Each structure stands twice: as C-alpha cells, then as structure tokens.
C-alpha cells in the first residue's frame, strides 16, 4: 500500500463516498483528491466542497459536465438507436465513461497514483469505471473499497462515521431504493423492487406523472434533426443538454418514459430495475422516424443489426474499446443525411410520430409510392421477374421434394 501516495476519488458527498475518503486516508495513508461531476443529476454539487474540506481534502474538483455528457455521449449513443435487451435506454451505463475519463485526467494533472470509486462488487458500475480507466490510462491503479472493506450495510457505514467523527446527514428512516440520476434518466433498485412480482409504488417515481394522471389533451412537439441529433424543439435551437432537459420536463409531464425490467448484468446475475427516461424515449422514437425517411434501406437494416452489439458494449463498459469506436465511425457516417423535422404527439404515456419531413434528404418519392396513377414512374410488370428470381431457390428445393417442417 505504501506505493500509493495520492488517490482521485469519484465523490458525491454522500454517506458512502464520505466514508471512503476517511478510509483511504487511514488504510492507505494517502492524500485524497475529490472529483464531483454535475451530469444533470438534479442536485447541487457545490455542497460537496465543504464536505470534502471538512474531511481534510486539499484538492477538490467540481465540474459542470452536462453539455459534454449530452453532446459527446448521449447523442452519439442515440444516433445508433441504442436499446439494451430490447428495452433499457442505458441511462446509467452511458454516464460512466465520462466520469472514468475525468478521473484519469485529474490523476494525471495532480500526479496521483490511483483512482477510486464507490461502486459495489455486485454491480456493473465497477466494471464500467475500471475498464474505462484502464483503456485510457493502462498503468493506473484502482482502489474499490467495497471489494476490500468489511463495511457491508448502511448501519456499519454510519457507525464508522460516528467512530471517525465524519459529519453526515442522518435522515429519518431508510430510503427504500438505491437511486442513480443524471441528465438522461433516473434509476431505482432495491427495496420492494427486489421482488419481481411487486408493483412499484406510485410515489417512487420522481420525473414523471402516471399516465392516468397525465393531461387529457395531447402535447405536440416538432423536433429538428441535423446529422442525427436534435438541435431544436419547436423551432428553438438549444444546446444538447438543454434539449434533453426540456424533453424530460415535457415528456415527464405527459406520463412518458417509465420502464420496469429484469435485466442481465454483465457480472452474471439478473437484476430488477425501474427507470425513468422521458426525454430519451421521445428522442429514440423521433430519431427512428427521421431515419425511416432519409436512410437507404440496407444502411438502416445494417444499423439495426449492429445495434444490439453496440448496446452490449456500452452496457458492459466498453465505451473506450476499439470496436465501439469503429462502430461509432460507421454510425456517424450514416447520419450525414439524417436531417429534417419530426412531429410527435405525447399523450398519457405514449409517444406517437404523427409527421416527418426532410426537404433535401428524403428518399420518399410520392410519385413512386402512390396508390394513384404514377404516370409511369414505376413499371409494375417488373415485379414479376423480381419475384421469380427470388423464388428460384424455393422452387428448386420444393421440386427436389424437400419438405417444410
């Protein structure tokens, strides 16, 4: 342990990471640098400074990363229409590579020997933080206290605080859920959610009203896309993080974005989680709509075939892997013509695409697609040869007596 003189800790200012500061100071006899990121979690991050100072921390980093998070992580992911296991929009997963990047950058800036995080030994986040760190700084050392110490519950953490004079807010009762929030989503685990049969309590949800309580009149939005990214809402151009934040507010007020799933964690176990991703739900639906108008068929199908792998890479912590970076180049190249406007209707938990247009990049030709007189734009007789050629292998197999089972 003596070779570690300074550690950069991902620090929230909460119970767990406050204990980790003191534990690192005592167990490793090292200096601790704290890093607190504002990635849109909806909480003030500046109070973490006073808490870190009270623990004797001299170097304190508090950074607003909301725009970088939306622009360089959330938006590139949505260009791929990314969904893990058919449902999850990867709100927690996509935040970890940015935090890992800043941890190793701060370690380099401050001359630290190691980084540390508060992820447990059961979850995915330990993998995501550490794979990202090793990809960016292969020689970095990582300290994961939850894999080393014997503090296994909230009660033991509070007892440690009492013993070591750490001031923490002791809220009455115990929060029934483990929650993680950022600009894209908020997640809930633990408590009654550990029973997959139990319905979540209505007062659990923070960002959305129930569909039953949503307004009786629909809300319409027009979303402007440039190269696959939403750049304006109802004609108002906005920075990336404001796009996500505004869509969260509007969609959440219409009961959009709730999800309750059992997912397969990378570490091997199944886990039940609930998620609120109001803005992301709208973004996904709208992006697929503008792509349906502007992407070539085979390009769109190729993207769809690659998406599950891309989603798995993000979920499992491989954002900085060469394969994810290569896939991103392909995905971004496909987005050059993905420009236009999508009109969506939000109503009691549903997102319905009700219009789409692209003045310069649409591949939709109404002269060919029409059911009326197409004035010779499409020779319907050509379809006969097309069908015969595609049926050839089927006819040969049938002639040889091969039976369909």
N, C-alpha and C positions, 0 to 999 in steps of 0.2 A: 504493500500500500504506500510505502514511503516515496515511490517514484511519482506519485500524483500530487502536485503542488497546488493546482488550480482547476476548478470544475465549473463549466457553464451549465446551469440548471434551467430547464423549461419550467417557469414559475408562475403560478396563477394567483398566489397569495392566500389560497385556501388552506384547509387543515392539512391535507396530505403533503403538499409541497413545502409548507412551513416546517413541518416535522423533518422533511428531507434536508432542508438547509442545515438545521442543527445536527442531524445525524451525519451528514457529510463532514461537517466541521469536526465532529468528535471522532467518528470512526476512521476517517482518512486524514485527519489533522491537516486539512487543506483549506485554501481560500475558495469561497463560492462566489461566482458571478451569476446574477439572476437575469433571465430574459423573459419578459412578459409581452405577448403579442395581442394586439387588437385585430381580430379577424372577423369582427362583426358579431361577437357572442352576445351583445346587448348589455354588457356590464361595464362599469367604469373600471379601467385598468390602472389609472394613476394611483389609487389607494395601495396598490401593491408596492409602491416605492417606500412608503412609510413602514409597511410591514417588513420589507427586506432590510431597511435601515435598522429597525429595532432588533433584528437578528444579527447585526454586525456586518452586513454586506456593504462593501465599498463601491463595487462596480455594478450598476443597475441599468439594464436596458429595457425600455418600454417603448414599443413601436406600433404605429398605426399601419397595418399591412392589408387593410381592407381592399384597396384598389388593386394591389399586386395579386392578392388572393383571387379576386374575381377575374381579372384580366388574364393572368398567366396560368391559372389552374382550373377554375370553374369553367370559364368559357371554352378553353381547348377541350375539356372533357365533354362538354355538351355538343361540340361540333361532331363528335362521334356517336351521339345519341346513346350515351353510356348508361346501361342498366345492369346491375349485378343480380343474377339469378331471377331475371325476369321482372323484378320489382324495385329493388333498392337503388336510389339515386346517388349513393356513395358520398353523402354529406360529410361524414366523419373522415372517411378514407382520404378524400382529396385535400384536407387541411394539413395532413401530417407531413408531406414532403416539403412544404414551405417552412414549417417550423424546424424540421431537420436541417434544411439549408441554412437558416439563420443561426441555428445552434453552432454548426461547424464554422460558419463565417465569423461569429463572435469569438469562438475559441481561438481562431487564427489571429483576430485583432487583439485579443487580450493575452495571448501567449498561454492559453490554458492547455492542460494535458488531456482533459477528458470532458465529456458531456454527460448529463444525467437527465432522467425524465421520471415522471410519476406513474407510468403505465404499469399495470399489474402483469404478473406472469401467466395469467389465463387468457388475456385478450389479444386482439390483433394489433393494437397500437404499439406495443413494444417492438413488434416485427417491423412495422412501418417506419418508426423513428430510426431504428438501428440499421435497417437496410439502406435507407436514405443517407444516413450519416456515413456508413462505410463506402457507399458508392461515390460520395463527394470528397471524403477525407479518409482514405483507406487505412491510415495509421492511427486514427483517433481511438481513444479508449472510451468505453461506455460503461457507466455505472447505473444499474437498475435496482434501486433499493428494495422494491417489492420482491425481488428474487433472492435477496440476501438477508433481510432483517426478519425478526420474529414478531413484528407488529402486524397483526392479521385482522384487526377489526377497528371500527371507529372508537370503541371503548379503550383499546390499548393505545391508540394514537392520542386520545385525549389525556390518558394517564401519563404518557410520555411528555405531553405539553406541560402538565402540572409539575412533573418532576424536574423539567428543564427550564421552567419559567417562560414558556412560549405563550404569548397572548393570542388567543383565537376566540372568535365569536362562538359561543355555545348556544346554539338555537334550541328552543324548547322542542322536545320530541326528536324524532329521527326522520329525515326525508325518506319517503318510501321508494324513491327512484334514484338511480345513477343517471345523471343527465350530462349531455355534452352539446354545446351550441356553437354555431358560427354563422357567418353571413348566409350560408346556403340552407342550413337545417338545424333542427334540434332533435336529439335522440333521447330515448327513455329506456332504461333497462332495470332489472331488479324488482324487488317488492312482489306484488301480486303478478307481475308480468312473467315471473319465473314459472308460473303455471300456464301452459299454452292454451288452456281452456277458458281462463279467466278473461273477461272483457275489461279493457282499460276503463278506469274511472273517468268520467267526463271532465272533472276538474284537473286532471293530469295535463291536458293539452294547454299549451301556452300561446301558440301563434295563430290558431285558427278557431273559429266558431264551429259548432257542429253543423252538418248540412241541414238538420232540421231547424236550426236557429238562424240560418243564413237568410239574407233578404229575399223577399218574394218576387223582386224584379231582377232580371239578369244584368250583369255588368259587361259591357263590350269594350274591348281594347284593340288598338291597332299597333302592331309591333313591327318595326322596321329593321330589316336584316342587311348587314354588309359583310360579305365574305363569311357567312355562317354565324355571325354574332349579332345580338340585338343591340342596336345603337340608339334607338329612340322608342318612346312609348307615347302613342297618340300625337306623334309629330315632334315631341320634345326630346332633343338629344341629351343624353345623360352619360356620365362616366359608368364604367362597368359595374362598380359596386352599388351605385345608385339604382341601376336597372334592377339588380337582384333585390335590393331592399324595397323598392317601390312595388315590385311584383309580389313580394312576400306580403306586404300590407294589404294590397288589393285582393289577392287570391285568398289569403287567410280569412279576410272578412266575408268571403263567399263560401267558406267551408271547404276550400280546396287544399289538398296536399297531405292528408293523413294516410299513414301506412302502418300496418301491423303484420309482421312477418316472423318466420323462423328461418334463420339463415345459417349457412355453414361457414364457421370461422376457419381461417387458414390453419390455426393451431390444432384443429381436428374435432372440436365439439360443435354441437348445434346450440344456437342462442336465439332467444325470442327478444325482439326489439320492436319498439314503436318509433316512428319518425314523422316529423312534420317538415315538409319541403314544399311550401305553397308556390313560391316563385319558380323553383326548379321544375315543378310539374307542368306549369304553363310553358316554360322555356322548351322543354322536351317536345311537347305536343306541337308547338308552333314551329320549331325547327324542322321536325319531320314534315310538316305541311309545306314549308317553303322548299325543302329539298324535293318533295314529290313533283314540284313544278319545274325545277331547274336542273336536277341531276339526270344524267343519262341512266337508263335502266340498269345496265351492267355495273356501272360505277356505284349506284345506290345499293344493288344487291351485294357487291363486293364489300362495301362498308358494313352492311348488315351481318355478313358472315364473319367479319373480323371483330365486330363489337364485343361479343362475349369474351374473347381473349383479352381485348383491351380493358374491359371492365374487371376481369380477374386480375390483371396486372396491377391496376390501381388498388383494388381491394386488398391484395396480398402484400402491397408495399413496394412494388417495383416501378414507381414513377420515374426514377432515375436510371432505369435499366436501358441498355442499348435497343432492346426490342420495342419498348414503349416509345422511345424517342424516334425510332424508324417508323413505327405505325403512325405517330403524330405527324411526321412529314407527309406521309401519304394522305392522311385525313385532311390536313390543312390544304394540300394541293387540290383536293376535291371541292373545297369550299370557295374557290375563286368565283364561280358563277352563282353562288347561293346568296342572291341579293333580291330584295323585294319587301313586300308588306303582307303580313298575315293578320286577319281579323279573327279574334276569338270571343266566345261568349262564356262567361263564368256564371254558373247557376247552381246553387245548393250542392256543392262538392264536385261538380262536373266541369270539365273544360272541353268545349266543343269548337272545332275550327269551322267557321262559317264563311270564310273568304280568304283568298290568297291571290296575289298578283306580282308579276315581275316584268317590268316594262321592257327590259333589254335582254334578260337571260332566260325567259320562259321557253321551255321546249314543247309547251302545249300549243298545238295548232288546231284551232277550231274548224278550219276548213277540212281537215282530215278526220277529226274526231266526231264531227256532226252526224246525227242520225237523219238529217235532212239531205237534200241534194248537195253532193260535194263537188259538183262541176268537174268531175274527172280527176280530182286531187288524189284519189285512191281507187285503184282498179280492183274491185272485189274479186274478180276472177283469178287474180294472182294467188289468192289464199288456197285455191285447190292444190296447186303444185307444192306449196309450203307444207300443207297438211300431209300430202302423200309422201314427201321426203321424210318428214318427221315420224311417219307411221311405218316406214320401211322395216326397221329393226323389229317392231312389234309384230308385223305381218309375217316376217321370216320365222320368228320364234313360234308363232301360232301354227304356221304351216309344218313345222318340224314336230308338232304335237306336244310342245311344252305347255303344261297346264299352269294356270294361275292358282296360287294357293292363298 
